[in-house]
Amino acid sequence: MDAASYLASAVLLRTLPESRPVPRTGESALRLMREGLRYVTKHPVMRPCMIWATAANFLNAALVALTPLYLVREAGLDSVQLGLVLAMDGVGALAGAAVAVRVTTRLGTAWGVIVADLAGGALLLLAPLTTSAGDAYWFALGNAGFAFGTVIGSITTRTHRQTQSPPELLSRVMATVRFVSWGALPLGALAAGLLATYTGAHTALWTVCAAALLPPLYLFSTKVGRHRDLACPPAPRRRADPECKRAPRSVPRSRGGHSRGRREQLHGVPFRRRGREPSLQRMRGKQEGPDTWY
């Protein structure tokens, strides 16, 4: 199934329009990697989203390491029951992927990530309530809820990186975030093992589940939490975020509110006279440009 999914992805990718930036020659790989890292770490949205993803991966790896240990040794589940509980992770992830667009459309891409992850972290607090095979449904529900919130956040933040990164930096931006966030996986598993060794599996599980609330709270404390969307929304929805501003324009404007080319397009004749132009001020146009609030 895994190989088939990769094959399906390759076929679907072939249907997308191809747009490759001009390759850069004569530059070292180290310098190119530094450019990608610098872009991500200085970006007001991608940096906190990368930290959120790193923390989420750390906790997810810790939970994966603790789950079989706790359910088999502490709760006494057999192999079939353990498999069913573990499968709820996939059910939650599938449900999150199915409703991710609806959630972010209703709440906004920034608030949608925070709310979904908070809800998932709150549901994960149900997992330690499982103490025997008879109440394993608590762990299954918490496992599914945590996957639900994490997948919504992962889809939304990855989409933002892919659509907002400059084409020539896209591959390096994605590689930087993946290197940092996935690098936390072995550390999370190691930390969970050490915690379970010195405090017990049940205490370690409570600690990890409670810590699952920290990544969305961190994201809420950053600039991401002060805006409805990760990037400035289209014009019809822009009023929902009063702090959303247009990025600086590369085309200089005249005193009448239009660029020289725009004025010639409107009136059909070149404008060479400087000074007040009340008719143009009344017709102040809206040139579309890249939108962002940062």
C-alpha positions in Angstrom: 0.0 0.0 0.0 2.8 2.4 0.8 4.5 1.8 -2.6 1.1 2.2 -4.3 0.6 5.5 -2.6 4.0 6.8 -3.9 3.2 5.6 -7.4 -0.2 7.4 -7.3 1.5 10.6 -6.1 4.0 10.4 -8.9 1.2 10.1 -11.5 -0.7 13.0 -10.0 2.3 15.2 -9.9 2.8 14.6 -13.6 -0.5 16.4 -14.2 0.6 19.6 -12.6 1.9 22.5 -14.7 5.7 22.5 -14.6 7.6 25.7 -13.7 11.2 25.5 -12.9 13.4 28.5 -11.9 16.6 29.1 -13.8 19.3 26.9 -12.2 22.1 28.8 -10.4 25.6 27.7 -11.2 29.0 28.3 -9.5 27.5 28.4 -5.9 28.4 26.0 -3.1 25.7 23.7 -1.7 26.4 25.1 1.8 25.7 28.6 0.7 22.4 27.6 -0.9 21.4 25.7 2.3 22.2 28.8 4.4 20.0 30.9 2.2 17.1 28.6 2.7 17.7 28.5 6.5 18.0 32.3 6.7 14.7 32.7 4.8 12.8 30.4 7.1 14.3 31.7 10.4 13.7 35.4 9.4 10.1 34.8 8.1 7.5 36.0 10.7 5.1 33.1 9.8 7.3 30.2 8.7 9.6 30.4 11.7 6.9 29.9 14.4 5.2 27.3 12.2 8.5 25.4 11.9 8.9 25.5 15.7 5.3 24.3 16.1 5.9 21.4 13.7 9.2 20.5 15.5 7.4 20.4 18.9 4.5 18.5 17.5 6.9 15.9 16.0 8.8 15.6 19.3 5.6 14.9 21.2 4.3 12.5 18.5 7.4 10.4 18.6 7.2 10.4 22.4 3.6 9.2 22.3 4.5 6.5 19.7 7.3 5.2 22.0 5.1 5.1 25.0 1.9 3.7 23.5 2.8 0.0 23.2 4.7 0.1 26.5 1.8 1.5 28.4 -1.0 -0.4 26.8 0.6 -3.8 27.0 2.4 -3.6 30.3 0.1 -1.3 32.3 -3.3 -1.7 30.7 -2.9 -5.4 29.7 -4.2 -5.2 26.1 -3.6 -8.2 23.8 -2.3 -7.9 20.3 -5.7 -7.5 18.6 -6.8 -4.8 21.0 -3.5 -3.0 20.7 -3.8 -3.0 16.9 -7.3 -1.5 17.0 -6.2 1.3 19.4 -3.2 2.1 17.2 -5.4 2.1 14.1 -7.4 5.0 15.5 -4.5 7.2 14.8 -5.0 6.7 11.1 -8.8 7.3 11.5 -8.2 10.6 13.1 -5.6 11.6 10.5 -8.0 10.7 7.7 -10.8 12.7 9.3 -8.5 15.7 9.8 -7.4 15.6 6.2 -11.1 15.4 5.0 -12.2 18.5 6.9 -9.0 20.6 6.9 -10.2 22.9 4.1 -13.6 23.4 5.8 -12.0 24.2 9.1 -9.5 26.7 7.7 -12.2 28.3 5.5 -14.5 28.9 8.4 -11.9 29.9 11.0 -9.0 31.2 8.9 -5.8 29.4 8.2 -4.0 30.7 11.3 -6.9 30.3 13.8 -7.8 27.0 12.2 -4.4 25.5 13.0 -4.4 26.8 16.6 -8.0 25.7 17.4 -7.6 22.3 15.8 -4.4 21.6 17.6 -5.8 22.8 20.9 -8.8 20.5 20.5 -6.5 17.6 19.6 -4.3 18.2 22.6 -7.3 18.4 24.9 -8.6 15.1 23.6 -5.2 13.5 24.1 -5.7 14.1 27.8 -8.2 11.3 27.7 -5.6 8.7 26.8 -4.1 8.2 30.3 -7.6 7.4 31.7 -7.2 4.0 30.2 -6.1 1.6 32.9 -7.3 -1.7 31.6 -8.6 -3.4 28.4 -12.1 -2.6 29.3 -11.6 1.2 29.0 -9.2 1.3 26.2 -11.6 3.4 24.2 -10.3 6.5 26.1 -6.8 5.9 24.7 -8.3 5.3 21.2 -10.3 8.5 21.3 -7.4 10.6 22.5 -5.1 9.1 19.9 -7.6 9.9 17.1 -8.1 13.4 18.4 -4.4 14.2 18.6 -3.9 12.9 15.0 -6.9 14.9 13.8 -5.6 18.3 15.1 -2.0 17.6 14.0 -2.9 16.7 10.4 -5.0 19.9 10.0 -2.1 21.9 11.2 0.4 20.0 9.0 -1.7 20.4 5.8 -2.3 24.1 6.4 1.3 25.1 7.3 2.8 23.1 4.4 0.4 24.6 2.0 1.4 28.1 3.2 5.1 27.3 2.7 4.5 25.9 -0.8 2.4 28.8 -2.0 4.2 31.7 -0.3 7.9 30.8 -0.8 9.7 32.3 -3.7 10.0 29.6 -6.5 13.8 29.7 -6.5 13.8 29.0 -2.7 10.9 26.6 -2.4 13.0 23.4 -2.4 15.4 24.8 0.2 12.5 26.1 2.4 10.8 22.7 2.4 14.1 20.9 3.1 15.0 23.2 5.9 11.7 22.8 7.7 11.7 19.0 7.2 15.3 18.7 8.4 14.6 20.6 11.6 11.1 19.3 12.4 11.9 15.6 11.6 15.1 15.8 13.5 13.1 16.0 16.7 11.6 12.5 16.2 14.4 10.5 17.6 14.9 13.0 20.4 11.2 12.7 21.4 11.4 8.9 21.5 14.6 9.1 23.6 13.1 11.5 26.0 9.9 9.4 26.4 12.0 6.3 27.2 14.1 8.1 29.8 11.0 9.6 31.4 9.3 6.2 31.6 12.4 4.6 33.0 12.7 7.1 35.9 9.1 8.0 36.6 7.0 5.1 35.3 5.0 4.7 32.1 1.8 6.2 33.5 3.5 9.3 34.7 5.4 9.7 31.5 2.2 9.3 29.5 0.5 12.0 31.5 3.4 14.3 31.0 3.5 13.9 27.2 -0.3 14.3 26.9 -0.3 17.5 29.0 2.7 18.8 27.0 0.6 18.4 23.8 -1.2 21.7 24.7 2.1 23.7 24.5 2.7 23.8 20.7 -0.7 25.5 19.9 -0.3 27.8 22.9 3.1 28.8 21.6 1.7 29.5 18.1 -1.0 31.6 19.7 1.6 33.7 21.5 3.3 34.6 18.2 2.3 36.9 15.4 0.4 34.0 13.9 -2.1 34.0 16.7 -2.9 37.7 16.2 -4.2 37.2 12.7 -7.0 35.2 11.1 -4.9 33.8 8.3 -1.3 32.8 7.8 -1.2 35.0 4.7 -3.4 38.0 3.7 -6.7 36.6 2.3 -8.3 37.6 -1.0 -9.9 41.0 -1.2 -13.5 39.9 -0.3 -12.3 38.4 3.0 -9.7 41.1 3.8 -12.0 43.0 6.2 -12.0 40.1 8.6 -8.4 41.0 9.4 -8.0 44.7 9.9 -4.3 44.5 10.3 -3.8 42.9 6.9 -1.9 45.2 4.7 -0.6 45.2 1.2 3.1 44.6 0.6 5.2 47.5 -0.8 4.7 47.9 -4.5 7.5 47.6 -6.9 5.9 50.1 -9.4 6.2 53.7 -8.2 3.0 55.7 -7.9 2.3 59.2 -9.0 0.7 61.8 -6.9 -2.7 61.0 -8.4 -2.7 57.5 -7.1 -1.8 55.6 -10.3 1.4 54.5 -11.8 2.3 56.2 -15.1 1.5 53.0 -17.1 -1.8 52.6 -15.3 -2.8 56.2 -16.1 -2.0 55.8 -19.8 -4.0 52.6 -19.8 -7.1 54.4 -18.3 -7.0 57.4 -20.6 -5.2 56.3 -23.7 -2.8 59.2 -23.7 0.5 59.7 -21.8 0.5 62.0 -18.8 3.5 64.3 -18.7 2.0 67.1 -16.6 2.7 67.1 -12.9 0.4 68.5 -10.3 -3.0 68.0 -8.9 -5.3 65.6 -10.8 -8.7 65.6 -9.0 -10.3 63.3 -11.6 -7.6 60.6 -11.0 -7.9 61.0 -7.3 -11.6 60.2 -7.5 -10.8 57.2 -9.7 -8.2 55.9 -7.3 -7.6 52.4 -8.7 -6.8 49.1 -7.1 -3.7 47.5 -8.7 -3.4 44.0 -7.6 -0.2 43.0 -6.0 1.2 40.3 -3.6 -0.8 40.3 -0.3 0.7 39.7 3.1 0.2 41.0 6.6 3.8 40.7 7.8 
